[in-house]
């Protein structure tokens, strides 16, 4: 189980990735495709074409983490992604749902709204 702070930015890559890539290959995708910096302390999530495996890339300030998970049965369900988007931002609880192998069909509802006078 991962315990992630709510302030952590989590980016889920929209397109499948060849998960034989290591640190440097995934960091290249972060820079080239996602247009982000892999060493900024964000968490990046990648999936293969069949959605049976995921890899997470994270830099903690001292080194890079590369985490993998393979489902023995079933597939990971990606949330709805806007066509043309390179990635979407997930909240920590949405990542936990995805990594548990559950469907990520969460609709975000605003709980509080600033009303102008």
N, C-alpha and C positions, 0 to 999 in steps of 0.2 A: 504494500500500500504506500502510495506517495502522499506526503503531506506538503501541499504547496500553498504559499501565502497568496491571498487574494490580489496582491499587487503585481504578481508575476504575469507577464504577457506571454500567452501561449498561441503560437501560430500553427495552424494545420494546413499543410500543403494541399492544394486542390487536385493536382495531377499526380498520378502514380509515379513512383521512383524505383529505380533499380536498387534494391536494398543490399546488394553486395558491396556498395560503396561504404567507405569508412568515414572517419572524421573529416578528412580533407575533401572528399567527394561531396559529402552532404553540406559542408560549409560552402563549397562552390555553388551548390544549388541555392543556398540561402542568399548568397550575394547576387548571383546572376538572375535567378527566377523570382525569388521572393523580395528582392531589393531591400535586404536588411543586413545588418552586421551580426555575424554569428557570435561575436565576443561581447555583445552588449548585455548579456545576462538574461536573455529571453529563452524560452523553451520552444523548440521547433519539432513538429510531429510530421512524419512521413509514412506513407503506406505503399504497399506493392499493388500491382494491377488487380490481383484477385482478392485483395483486402483481407488476407489471412495473416499478414504480418505488419507490424508497425515498428518504427525506430524513432527514438527521441534523442535530439541533440541539445545539450545544455552546457554552457560555460559558467562555472561557479566563481570565477575570479582567480583561481589557481590552476585550473585545467579543464579540459573538455570531458563531458560525460556522454557516452553513447549507450543508450538502453534499447533493448529489443524485446518484443513479445510476439509469440506465435500462438494463434488459436489452434487447438487440436481438432476442433469441430466448429463449423459455422464461419461467419465472416464478420469483420468489423463493419459497422454501419456509419458512414460519413454523414454529417449533418448537411442540410441543403446549402449549396454554395452558389453564389451569384455567377452566372455565365461570364467568362472572361476574367474572373478574379484569380489571382495566383495563390491566395491563401485566405483563410478566415481566422478571426481571433476567437479563441475559446476561453471560457472561464474554467478555473480549476475543477469545479464539480462536473462540468461537461466532459473534461478530459477523463475524470474518474469513471464516468458512465461509459465512455467510449472504450477505455482500456478494460473494463469489466466485460466487454462483449455485448453490452446492451444497446438498444437503438437510441441514437441521439436525435430525437425529434422534439427537442425542448423549444417551446415558444417563450421568448422573453417578454414579460409584461411589465410595463413601468409601474412601480409601486408608489412613487411619489413624483410629483410634477410641480415645477415652479410656475405659478400663475402670475402673469403680469397684471398690474393694477389698471 
